[in-house]
Amino acid sequence: MGIILGALTVAGVLPILVYLWPAPPKGQKKGPVNITLDKPIDQLGDGEAVKFNAPTSPNTAFIMADGGGDNAAGDLAFGGFAVKNGSKVDVFAINCSHLGCSVALNDAAKTFDCPCHGSRFHLDGTVLRGPAPVPLSHLTWKQGDTPNVIQVEGIVLGF
Ligand code: FES
């Protein structure tokens, strides 16, 4: 009797779960995205940052690992920065945490500056000046096969 009830429950609940948890649209695929940096990671000096963009063929985006303000874990980004901060490398999404504009590297001041409303961030992603309320979002990454390649968690959106 228990087995029959269990089977009926599974048979009734499974279609509901499939409906509530749809597969990604056809052509979309999550996974590591290979990015070739302008300068190899192991040659970045302390306080040096390199910008990179998501590939456009096929159309690809990066997936934020965390966030606050206008950003949240799981949100998409189409660019980022790899920054050498002391002995570690941080990789950030390009999106300002205020309203999502793309921040730019201010190499002279060693900050990321947002052109939209004037927010500024330290190279470790923390807020130097608002209105941005919280730090930049991180991207999940690992070293690729060669020093100038990193693999950033992302999603292929389509062709
Ligand atoms: S979007 Fe960056 S300061 Fe407003």
Backbone and ligand atoms as CSV (ligand in chain L), in Angstrom:
chain,resi,resn,atom,element,x,y,z
A,1,MET,N,N,0.826,-1.204,0.000
A,1,MET,CA,C,0.000,0.000,0.000
A,1,MET,C,C,0.867,1.265,0.000
A,2,GLY,N,N,1.921,1.252,0.854
A,2,GLY,CA,C,2.836,2.385,0.922
A,2,GLY,C,C,3.532,2.637,-0.404
A,3,ILE,N,N,3.911,1.556,-1.065
A,3,ILE,CA,C,4.598,1.693,-2.357
A,3,ILE,C,C,3.663,2.320,-3.395
A,4,ILE,N,N,2.420,1.871,-3.391
A,4,ILE,CA,C,1.446,2.416,-4.354
A,4,ILE,C,C,1.201,3.901,-4.082
A,5,LEU,N,N,1.048,4.255,-2.806
A,5,LEU,CA,C,0.839,5.669,-2.458
A,5,LEU,C,C,2.052,6.509,-2.865
A,6,GLY,N,N,3.242,5.967,-2.618
A,6,GLY,CA,C,4.469,6.667,-2.996
A,6,GLY,C,C,4.542,6.880,-4.498
A,7,ALA,N,N,4.225,5.834,-5.255
A,7,ALA,CA,C,4.262,5.934,-6.718
A,7,ALA,C,C,3.243,6.956,-7.218
A,8,LEU,N,N,2.057,6.970,-6.609
A,8,LEU,CA,C,1.028,7.933,-7.023
A,8,LEU,C,C,1.471,9.362,-6.710
A,9,THR,N,N,2.121,9.529,-5.563
A,9,THR,CA,C,2.603,10.863,-5.182
A,9,THR,C,C,3.643,11.358,-6.181
A,10,VAL,N,N,4.614,10.486,-6.499
A,10,VAL,CA,C,5.649,10.856,-7.461
A,10,VAL,C,C,5.023,11.169,-8.814
A,11,ALA,N,N,4.081,10.322,-9.239
A,11,ALA,CA,C,3.434,10.523,-10.547
A,11,ALA,C,C,2.662,11.841,-10.574
A,12,GLY,N,N,2.130,12.251,-9.424
A,12,GLY,CA,C,1.365,13.492,-9.384
A,12,GLY,C,C,2.237,14.716,-9.243
A,13,VAL,N,N,3.342,14.604,-8.498
A,13,VAL,CA,C,4.190,15.766,-8.197
A,13,VAL,C,C,5.200,16.039,-9.316
A,14,LEU,N,N,5.695,14.998,-9.956
A,14,LEU,CA,C,6.742,15.149,-10.979
A,14,LEU,C,C,6.354,16.113,-12.102
A,15,PRO,N,N,5.175,15.977,-12.704
A,15,PRO,CA,C,4.824,16.935,-13.766
A,15,PRO,C,C,4.770,18.372,-13.261
A,16,ILE,N,N,4.366,18.561,-12.015
A,16,ILE,CA,C,4.304,19.930,-11.452
A,16,ILE,C,C,5.719,20.487,-11.319
A,17,LEU,N,N,6.655,19.652,-10.825
A,17,LEU,CA,C,8.048,20.096,-10.687
A,17,LEU,C,C,8.657,20.444,-12.038
A,18,VAL,N,N,8.397,19.633,-13.038
A,18,VAL,CA,C,8.926,19.898,-14.382
A,18,VAL,C,C,8.377,21.224,-14.903
A,19,TYR,N,N,7.100,21.490,-14.616
A,19,TYR,CA,C,6.478,22.749,-15.064
A,19,TYR,C,C,7.098,23.945,-14.344
A,20,LEU,N,N,7.331,23.787,-13.023
A,20,LEU,CA,C,7.859,24.904,-12.241
A,20,LEU,C,C,9.345,25.138,-12.471
A,21,TRP,N,N,10.059,24.139,-12.926
A,21,TRP,CA,C,11.501,24.206,-13.105
A,21,TRP,C,C,11.829,23.935,-14.570
A,22,PRO,N,N,11.527,24.886,-15.424
A,22,PRO,CA,C,11.710,24.638,-16.854
A,22,PRO,C,C,13.175,24.588,-17.255
A,23,ALA,N,N,13.457,23.879,-18.312
A,23,ALA,CA,C,14.810,23.822,-18.861
A,23,ALA,C,C,15.142,25.176,-19.473
A,24,PRO,N,N,16.435,25.551,-19.517
A,24,PRO,CA,C,16.788,26.815,-20.161
A,24,PRO,C,C,16.353,26.785,-21.621
A,25,PRO,N,N,16.039,27.954,-22.175
A,25,PRO,CA,C,15.647,27.996,-23.574
A,25,PRO,C,C,16.681,27.323,-24.465
A,26,LYS,N,N,16.220,26.796,-25.566
A,26,LYS,CA,C,17.100,26.074,-26.483
A,26,LYS,C,C,18.288,26.954,-26.897
A,27,GLY,N,N,19.459,26.385,-26.900
A,27,GLY,CA,C,20.642,27.133,-27.305
A,27,GLY,C,C,21.385,27.761,-26.144
A,28,GLN,N,N,20.747,27.866,-24.944
A,28,GLN,CA,C,21.425,28.453,-23.795
A,28,GLN,C,C,22.145,27.356,-23.006
A,29,LYS,N,N,23.365,27.677,-22.619
A,29,LYS,CA,C,24.161,26.673,-21.916
A,29,LYS,C,C,25.070,27.362,-20.898
A,30,LYS,N,N,24.950,26.954,-19.628
A,30,LYS,CA,C,25.814,27.519,-18.586
A,30,LYS,C,C,27.134,26.767,-18.532
A,31,GLY,N,N,28.191,27.466,-18.097
A,31,GLY,CA,C,29.485,26.810,-17.944
A,31,GLY,C,C,30.608,27.828,-17.994
A,32,PRO,N,N,31.847,27.353,-17.855
A,32,PRO,CA,C,32.990,28.265,-17.901
A,32,PRO,C,C,33.203,28.828,-19.305
A,33,VAL,N,N,33.491,30.129,-19.348
A,33,VAL,CA,C,33.744,30.813,-20.623
A,33,VAL,C,C,35.220,31.183,-20.668
A,34,ASN,N,N,35.914,30.743,-21.685
A,34,ASN,CA,C,37.333,31.072,-21.830
A,34,ASN,C,C,37.497,32.513,-22.285
A,35,ILE,N,N,38.270,33.277,-21.512
A,35,ILE,CA,C,38.535,34.674,-21.829
A,35,ILE,C,C,40.045,34.862,-21.951
A,36,THR,N,N,40.467,35.422,-23.060
A,36,THR,CA,C,41.882,35.736,-23.246
A,36,THR,C,C,42.107,37.183,-22.821
A,37,LEU,N,N,42.929,37.365,-21.796
A,37,LEU,CA,C,43.201,38.704,-21.267
A,37,LEU,C,C,44.277,39.398,-22.094
A,38,ASP,N,N,44.265,40.735,-22.073
A,38,ASP,CA,C,45.295,41.500,-22.774
A,38,ASP,C,C,46.664,41.272,-22.153
A,39,LYS,N,N,46.668,40.939,-20.872
A,39,LYS,CA,C,47.939,40.709,-20.177
A,39,LYS,C,C,47.770,39.471,-19.291
A,40,PRO,N,N,48.739,38.565,-19.313
A,40,PRO,CA,C,48.616,37.364,-18.488
A,40,PRO,C,C,48.483,37.709,-17.002
A,41,ILE,N,N,47.693,36.923,-16.318
A,41,ILE,CA,C,47.445,37.116,-14.883
A,41,ILE,C,C,48.754,37.192,-14.097
A,42,ASP,N,N,49.695,36.310,-14.429
A,42,ASP,CA,C,50.932,36.264,-13.646
A,42,ASP,C,C,51.874,37.426,-13.948
A,43,GLN,N,N,51.497,38.285,-14.901
A,43,GLN,CA,C,52.326,39.465,-15.184
A,43,GLN,C,C,51.672,40.755,-14.701
A,44,LEU,N,N,50.499,40.639,-14.070
A,44,LEU,CA,C,49.846,41.838,-13.537
A,44,LEU,C,C,50.587,42.306,-12.295
A,45,GLY,N,N,50.878,43.611,-12.255
A,45,GLY,CA,C,51.496,44.175,-11.069
A,45,GLY,C,C,50.438,44.469,-10.019
A,46,ASP,N,N,50.865,44.694,-8.789
A,46,ASP,CA,C,49.922,45.015,-7.724
A,46,ASP,C,C,49.156,46.294,-8.088
A,47,GLY,N,N,47.842,46.238,-8.007
A,47,GLY,CA,C,47.027,47.401,-8.352
A,47,GLY,C,C,46.809,47.576,-9.846
A,48,GLU,N,N,47.117,46.563,-10.609
A,48,GLU,CA,C,46.916,46.632,-12.054
A,48,GLU,C,C,45.659,45.847,-12.425
A,49,ALA,N,N,44.874,46.402,-13.345
A,49,ALA,CA,C,43.617,45.767,-13.740
A,49,ALA,C,C,43.533,45.663,-15.253
A,50,VAL,N,N,42.903,44.608,-15.723
A,50,VAL,CA,C,42.636,44.469,-17.159
A,50,VAL,C,C,41.139,44.247,-17.359
A,51,LYS,N,N,40.624,44.918,-18.375
A,51,LYS,CA,C,39.195,44.802,-18.707
A,51,LYS,C,C,39.021,43.663,-19.710
A,52,PHE,N,N,37.878,43.015,-19.643
A,52,PHE,CA,C,37.549,42.012,-20.656
A,52,PHE,C,C,36.050,42.050,-20.914
A,53,ASN,N,N,35.684,41.580,-22.082
A,53,ASN,CA,C,34.275,41.570,-22.477
A,53,ASN,C,C,33.807,40.144,-22.720
A,54,ALA,N,N,32.526,39.943,-22.583
A,54,ALA,CA,C,31.945,38.639,-22.888
A,54,ALA,C,C,31.985,38.429,-24.402
A,55,PRO,N,N,32.239,37.201,-24.839
A,55,PRO,CA,C,32.244,36.934,-26.284
A,55,PRO,C,C,30.877,37.242,-26.901
A,56,THR,N,N,30.910,37.667,-28.150
A,56,THR,CA,C,29.653,38.002,-28.837
A,56,THR,C,C,29.295,36.984,-29.915
A,57,SER,N,N,30.199,36.066,-30.180
A,57,SER,CA,C,29.905,35.064,-31.210
A,57,SER,C,C,30.349,33.684,-30.728
A,58,PRO,N,N,29.469,32.907,-30.097
A,58,PRO,CA,C,28.059,33.204,-29.849
A,58,PRO,C,C,27.887,34.218,-28.717
A,59,ASN,N,N,26.700,34.811,-28.661
A,59,ASN,CA,C,26.383,35.814,-27.650
A,59,ASN,C,C,26.441,35.177,-26.258
A,60,THR,N,N,27.315,35.728,-25.396
A,60,THR,CA,C,27.593,35.109,-24.105
A,60,THR,C,C,27.553,36.162,-23.003
A,61,ALA,N,N,27.230,35.751,-21.796
A,61,ALA,CA,C,27.249,36.660,-20.648
A,61,ALA,C,C,27.920,35.954,-19.474
A,62,PHE,N,N,28.415,36.760,-18.538
A,62,PHE,CA,C,28.956,36.208,-17.305
A,62,PHE,C,C,27.853,36.206,-16.246
A,63,ILE,N,N,28.002,35.330,-15.262
A,63,ILE,CA,C,26.989,35.221,-14.202
A,63,ILE,C,C,27.595,35.728,-12.898
A,64,MET,N,N,26.965,36.742,-12.307
A,64,MET,CA,C,27.479,37.296,-11.053
A,64,MET,C,C,27.399,36.264,-9.931
A,65,ALA,N,N,28.470,36.216,-9.133
A,65,ALA,CA,C,28.519,35.262,-8.018
A,65,ALA,C,C,27.859,35.831,-6.772
A,66,ASP,N,N,27.813,37.147,-6.678
A,66,ASP,CA,C,27.212,37.779,-5.504
A,66,ASP,C,C,26.725,39.162,-5.923
A,67,GLY,N,N,26.277,39.928,-4.978
A,67,GLY,CA,C,25.851,41.269,-5.355
A,67,GLY,C,C,25.004,41.935,-4.306
A,68,GLY,N,N,24.681,43.163,-4.583
A,68,GLY,CA,C,23.833,43.976,-3.727
A,68,GLY,C,C,23.476,45.209,-4.510
A,69,GLY,N,N,22.566,46.010,-4.000
A,69,GLY,CA,C,22.111,47.160,-4.753
A,69,GLY,C,C,21.394,46.688,-6.003
A,70,ASP,N,N,21.850,47.187,-7.174
A,70,ASP,CA,C,21.211,46.806,-8.435
A,70,ASP,C,C,21.657,45.428,-8.912
A,71,ASN,N,N,22.713,44.886,-8.320
A,71,ASN,CA,C,23.248,43.588,-8.728
A,71,ASN,C,C,22.818,42.498,-7.763
A,72,ALA,N,N,22.751,41.279,-8.261
A,72,ALA,CA,C,22.423,40.130,-7.406
A,72,ALA,C,C,23.091,38.892,-7.980
A,73,ALA,N,N,23.350,37.929,-7.109
A,73,ALA,CA,C,23.887,36.655,-7.573
A,73,ALA,C,C,22.965,36.091,-8.644
A,74,GLY,N,N,23.555,35.654,-9.749
A,74,GLY,CA,C,22.768,35.107,-10.848
A,74,GLY,C,C,22.476,36.118,-11.946
A,75,ASP,N,N,22.656,37.418,-11.659
A,75,ASP,CA,C,22.463,38.430,-12.702
A,75,ASP,C,C,23.558,38.290,-13.758
A,76,LEU,N,N,23.270,38.792,-14.944
A,76,LEU,CA,C,24.222,38.687,-16.046
A,76,LEU,C,C,25.062,39.946,-16.182
A,77,ALA,N,N,26.295,39.759,-16.631
A,77,ALA,CA,C,27.208,40.868,-16.915
A,77,ALA,C,C,27.857,40.604,-18.269
A,78,PHE,N,N,28.136,41.673,-18.992
A,78,PHE,CA,C,28.717,41.511,-20.319
A,78,PHE,C,C,30.165,41.982,-20.371
A,79,GLY,N,N,30.732,42.244,-19.211
A,79,GLY,CA,C,32.126,42.620,-19.147
A,79,GLY,C,C,32.620,42.509,-17.717
A,80,GLY,N,N,33.922,42.665,-17.548
A,80,GLY,CA,C,34.471,42.584,-16.199
A,80,GLY,C,C,35.904,43.064,-16.154
A,81,PHE,N,N,36.464,43.008,-14.966
A,81,PHE,CA,C,37.856,43.380,-14.738
A,81,PHE,C,C,38.531,42.298,-13.904
A,82,ALA,N,N,39.760,41.978,-14.269
A,82,ALA,CA,C,40.621,41.147,-13.426
A,82,ALA,C,C,41.631,42.093,-12.797
A,83,VAL,N,N,41.755,42.052,-11.478
A,83,VAL,CA,C,42.584,43.006,-10.746
A,83,VAL,C,C,43.535,42.264,-9.824
A,84,LYS,N,N,44.790,42.671,-9.858
A,84,LYS,CA,C,45.759,42.103,-8.914
A,84,LYS,C,C,45.710,42.968,-7.655
A,85,ASN,N,N,45.292,42.369,-6.562
A,85,ASN,CA,C,45.225,43.060,-5.271
A,85,ASN,C,C,46.129,42.325,-4.291
A,86,GLY,N,N,47.344,42.824,-4.136
A,86,GLY,CA,C,48.304,42.141,-3.283
A,86,GLY,C,C,48.669,40.795,-3.880
A,87,SER,N,N,48.476,39.730,-3.103
A,87,SER,CA,C,48.857,38.405,-3.585
A,87,SER,C,C,47.716,37.691,-4.300
A,88,LYS,N,N,46.534,38.333,-4.371
A,88,LYS,CA,C,45.415,37.630,-5.008
A,88,LYS,C,C,44.895,38.414,-6.208
A,89,VAL,N,N,44.116,37.716,-7.015
A,89,VAL,CA,C,43.473,38.345,-8.172
A,89,VAL,C,C,41.972,38.316,-7.939
A,90,ASP,N,N,41.348,39.483,-8.049
A,90,ASP,CA,C,39.893,39.591,-7.962
A,90,ASP,C,C,39.341,39.776,-9.362
A,91,VAL,N,N,38.204,39.173,-9.605
A,91,VAL,CA,C,37.533,39.357,-10.897
A,91,VAL,C,C,36.130,39.880,-10.618
A,92,PHE,N,N,35.853,41.069,-11.156
A,92,PHE,CA,C,34.578,41.747,-10.891
A,92,PHE,C,C,33.750,41.879,-12.158
A,93,ALA,N,N,32.434,41.870,-11.967
A,93,ALA,CA,C,31.528,42.260,-13.050
A,93,ALA,C,C,31.661,43.759,-13.253
A,94,ILE,N,N,31.406,44.201,-14.461
A,94,ILE,CA,C,31.602,45.607,-14.816
A,94,ILE,C,C,30.468,46.498,-14.314
A,95,ASN,N,N,29.377,45.892,-13.854
A,95,ASN,CA,C,28.160,46.639,-13.534
A,95,ASN,C,C,28.253,47.383,-12.205
A,96,CYS,N,N,27.984,48.679,-12.232
A,96,CYS,CA,C,27.920,49.480,-11.014
A,96,CYS,C,C,26.772,48.974,-10.146
A,97,SER,N,N,26.991,48.956,-8.846
A,97,SER,CA,C,25.949,48.431,-7.940
A,97,SER,C,C,24.836,49.451,-7.685
A,98,HIS,N,N,24.987,50.679,-8.231
A,98,HIS,CA,C,23.908,51.664,-8.057
A,98,HIS,C,C,22.758,51.346,-9.007
A,99,LEU,N,N,22.973,51.565,-10.302
A,99,LEU,CA,C,21.908,51.282,-11.271
A,99,LEU,C,C,22.413,50.514,-12.480
A,100,GLY,N,N,23.614,49.951,-12.375
A,100,GLY,CA,C,24.060,49.001,-13.385
A,100,GLY,C,C,24.870,49.536,-14.538
A,101,CYS,N,N,25.230,50.822,-14.562
A,101,CYS,CA,C,26.090,51.319,-15.638
A,101,CYS,C,C,27.444,50.607,-15.584
A,102,SER,N,N,28.150,50.627,-16.686
A,102,SER,CA,C,29.472,50.000,-16.734
A,102,SER,C,C,30.510,50.928,-16.115
A,103,VAL,N,N,31.230,50.423,-15.140
A,103,VAL,CA,C,32.296,51.218,-14.537
A,103,VAL,C,C,33.521,51.179,-15.442
A,104,ALA,N,N,34.373,52.185,-15.311
A,104,ALA,CA,C,35.595,52.273,-16.107
A,104,ALA,C,C,36.792,52.334,-15.162
A,105,LEU,N,N,37.890,51.786,-15.616
A,105,LEU,CA,C,39.112,51.844,-14.822
A,105,LEU,C,C,39.704,53.238,-14.895
A,106,ASN,N,N,39.940,53.836,-13.732
A,106,ASN,CA,C,40.679,55.090,-13.648
A,106,ASN,C,C,42.092,54.706,-13.223
A,107,ASP,N,N,42.946,54.525,-14.222
A,107,ASP,CA,C,44.273,53.967,-13.953
A,107,ASP,C,C,45.121,54.882,-13.080
A,108,ALA,N,N,44.962,56.195,-13.269
A,108,ALA,CA,C,45.766,57.151,-12.499
A,108,ALA,C,C,45.396,57.112,-11.018
A,109,ALA,N,N,44.097,57.077,-10.732
A,109,ALA,CA,C,43.631,57.095,-9.342
A,109,ALA,C,C,43.543,55.697,-8.747
A,110,LYS,N,N,43.706,54.679,-9.596
A,110,LYS,CA,C,43.548,53.277,-9.154
A,110,LYS,C,C,42.166,53.055,-8.547
A,111,THR,N,N,41.152,53.437,-9.319
A,111,THR,CA,C,39.763,53.238,-8.897
A,111,THR,C,C,38.953,52.795,-10.113
A,112,PHE,N,N,37.763,52.277,-9.834
A,112,PHE,CA,C,36.766,52.068,-10.873
A,112,PHE,C,C,35.752,53.190,-10.711
A,113,ASP,N,N,35.519,53.944,-11.788
A,113,ASP,CA,C,34.627,55.101,-11.725
A,113,ASP,C,C,33.397,54.848,-12.588
A,114,CYS,N,N,32.249,55.214,-12.066
A,114,CYS,CA,C,31.013,55.063,-12.827
A,114,CYS,C,C,30.660,56.399,-13.479
A,115,PRO,N,N,30.449,56.404,-14.793
A,115,PRO,CA,C,30.172,57.657,-15.498
A,115,PRO,C,C,28.744,58.171,-15.279
A,116,CYS,N,N,27.863,57.337,-14.738
A,116,CYS,CA,C,26.445,57.734,-14.696
A,116,CYS,C,C,26.129,58.698,-13.552
A,117,HIS,N,N,26.497,58.359,-12.333
A,117,HIS,CA,C,26.146,59.228,-11.199
A,117,HIS,C,C,27.328,59.451,-10.269
A,118,GLY,N,N,28.527,59.099,-10.730
A,118,GLY,CA,C,29.723,59.470,-9.999
A,118,GLY,C,C,30.215,58.516,-8.930
A,119,SER,N,N,29.643,57.334,-8.838
A,119,SER,CA,C,30.169,56.390,-7.840
A,119,SER,C,C,31.604,56.007,-8.183
A,120,ARG,N,N,32.353,55.733,-7.142
A,120,ARG,CA,C,33.730,55.281,-7.333
A,120,ARG,C,C,33.982,54.085,-6.421
A,121,PHE,N,N,34.792,53.161,-6.916
A,121,PHE,CA,C,35.095,51.942,-6.165
A,121,PHE,C,C,36.607,51.777,-6.061
A,122,HIS,N,N,37.053,51.271,-4.916
A,122,HIS,CA,C,38.456,50.870,-4.788
A,122,HIS,C,C,38.696,49.668,-5.706
A,123,LEU,N,N,39.967,49.375,-5.970
A,123,LEU,CA,C,40.282,48.238,-6.834
A,123,LEU,C,C,39.904,46.893,-6.192
A,124,ASP,N,N,39.633,46.892,-4.890
A,124,ASP,CA,C,39.141,45.639,-4.285
A,124,ASP,C,C,37.618,45.551,-4.362
A,125,GLY,N,N,37.005,46.475,-5.097
A,125,GLY,CA,C,35.565,46.443,-5.333
A,125,GLY,C,C,34.728,47.174,-4.303
A,126,THR,N,N,35.331,47.581,-3.184
A,126,THR,CA,C,34.556,48.271,-2.154
A,126,THR,C,C,34.269,49.712,-2.579
A,127,VAL,N,N,33.223,50.275,-1.975
A,127,VAL,CA,C,32.771,51.617,-2.360
A,127,VAL,C,C,33.711,52.680,-1.799
A,128,LEU,N,N,34.174,53.567,-2.691
A,128,LEU,CA,C,34.949,54.736,-2.274
A,128,LEU,C,C,34.024,55.930,-2.119
A,129,ARG,N,N,33.065,56.053,-3.060
A,129,ARG,CA,C,32.101,57.152,-3.013
A,129,ARG,C,C,30.789,56.715,-3.655
A,130,GLY,N,N,29.670,57.035,-3.012
A,130,GLY,CA,C,28.337,56.679,-3.510
A,130,GLY,C,C,27.925,57.546,-4.680
A,131,PRO,N,N,26.720,57.363,-5.144
A,131,PRO,CA,C,25.592,56.724,-4.474
A,131,PRO,C,C,25.580,55.190,-4.472
A,132,ALA,N,N,26.529,54.535,-5.102
A,132,ALA,CA,C,26.537,53.068,-5.054
A,132,ALA,C,C,26.528,52.627,-3.589
A,133,PRO,N,N,25.613,51.720,-3.228
A,133,PRO,CA,C,25.465,51.357,-1.833
A,133,PRO,C,C,26.377,50.222,-1.364
A,134,VAL,N,N,26.824,49.416,-2.278
A,134,VAL,CA,C,27.560,48.195,-1.910
A,134,VAL,C,C,28.666,47.946,-2.930
A,135,PRO,N,N,29.589,47.027,-2.621
A,135,PRO,CA,C,30.709,46.751,-3.534
A,135,PRO,C,C,30.276,46.169,-4.881
A,136,LEU,N,N,31.242,46.121,-5.781
A,136,LEU,CA,C,31.032,45.475,-7.076
A,136,LEU,C,C,30.808,43.972,-6.882
A,137,SER,N,N,30.142,43.359,-7.834
A,137,SER,CA,C,29.896,41.910,-7.779
A,137,SER,C,C,31.107,41.141,-8.283
A,138,HIS,N,N,31.355,40.024,-7.660
A,138,HIS,CA,C,32.426,39.131,-8.123
A,138,HIS,C,C,31.921,38.225,-9.243
A,139,LEU,N,N,32.861,37.792,-10.062
A,139,LEU,CA,C,32.603,36.723,-11.022
A,139,LEU,C,C,33.403,35.506,-10.578
A,140,THR,N,N,32.825,34.335,-10.723
A,140,THR,CA,C,33.531,33.100,-10.385
A,140,THR,C,C,34.469,32.752,-11.539
A,141,TRP,N,N,35.722,32.496,-11.205
A,141,TRP,CA,C,36.692,32.257,-12.265
A,141,TRP,C,C,37.772,31.288,-11.799
A,142,LYS,N,N,38.511,30.770,-12.754
A,142,LYS,CA,C,39.721,29.994,-12.450
A,142,LYS,C,C,40.702,30.178,-13.599
A,143,GLN,N,N,41.927,29.857,-13.329
A,143,GLN,CA,C,42.979,29.981,-14.343
A,143,GLN,C,C,42.684,29.028,-15.497
A,144,GLY,N,N,42.910,29.492,-16.708
A,144,GLY,CA,C,42.759,28.632,-17.874
A,144,GLY,C,C,44.033,27.848,-18.140
A,145,ASP,N,N,44.141,27.307,-19.341
A,145,ASP,CA,C,45.279,26.459,-19.682
A,145,ASP,C,C,46.579,27.241,-19.824
A,146,THR,N,N,46.473,28.520,-20.149
A,146,THR,CA,C,47.665,29.359,-20.285
A,146,THR,C,C,47.511,30.588,-19.394
A,147,PRO,N,N,48.613,31.283,-19.041
A,147,PRO,CA,C,48.535,32.398,-18.085
A,147,PRO,C,C,47.636,33.552,-18.527
A,148,ASN,N,N,47.413,33.704,-19.829
A,148,ASN,CA,C,46.568,34.833,-20.251
A,148,ASN,C,C,45.104,34.427,-20.462
A,149,VAL,N,N,44.775,33.184,-20.102
A,149,VAL,CA,C,43.386,32.734,-20.252
A,149,VAL,C,C,42.793,32.473,-18.878
A,150,ILE,N,N,41.600,33.042,-18.647
A,150,ILE,CA,C,40.840,32.711,-17.444
A,150,ILE,C,C,39.497,32.132,-17.882
A,151,GLN,N,N,38.959,31.290,-17.026
A,151,GLN,CA,C,37.652,30.711,-17.303
A,151,GLN,C,C,36.658,31.342,-16.333
A,152,VAL,N,N,35.706,32.067,-16.866
A,152,VAL,CA,C,34.724,32.802,-16.061
A,152,VAL,C,C,33.364,32.117,-16.194
A,153,GLU,N,N,32.699,31.929,-15.071
A,153,GLU,CA,C,31.399,31.276,-15.105
A,153,GLU,C,C,30.419,32.140,-15.900
A,154,GLY,N,N,29.757,31.536,-16.847
A,154,GLY,CA,C,28.867,32.315,-17.701
A,154,GLY,C,C,27.814,31.467,-18.359
A,155,ILE,N,N,27.166,32.064,-19.326
A,155,ILE,CA,C,26.109,31.370,-20.060
A,155,ILE,C,C,26.137,31.815,-21.514
A,156,VAL,N,N,26.061,30.829,-22.399
A,156,VAL,CA,C,25.913,31.120,-23.819
A,156,VAL,C,C,24.436,31.393,-24.052
A,157,LEU,N,N,24.128,32.606,-24.512
A,157,LEU,CA,C,22.734,33.025,-24.655
A,157,LEU,C,C,22.130,32.604,-25.984
A,158,GLY,N,N,22.962,32.383,-26.959
A,158,GLY,CA,C,22.445,31.987,-28.270
A,158,GLY,C,C,23.354,32.490,-29.359
A,159,PHE,N,N,22.983,32.177,-30.555
A,159,PHE,CA,C,23.840,32.524,-31.698
A,159,PHE,C,C,23.304,33.734,-32.436
L,1,FES,S1,S,24.802,53.671,-12.037
L,1,FES,FE1,FE,26.788,54.002,-11.250
L,1,FES,S2,S,26.565,55.714,-9.967
L,1,FES,FE2,FE,24.583,55.375,-10.721
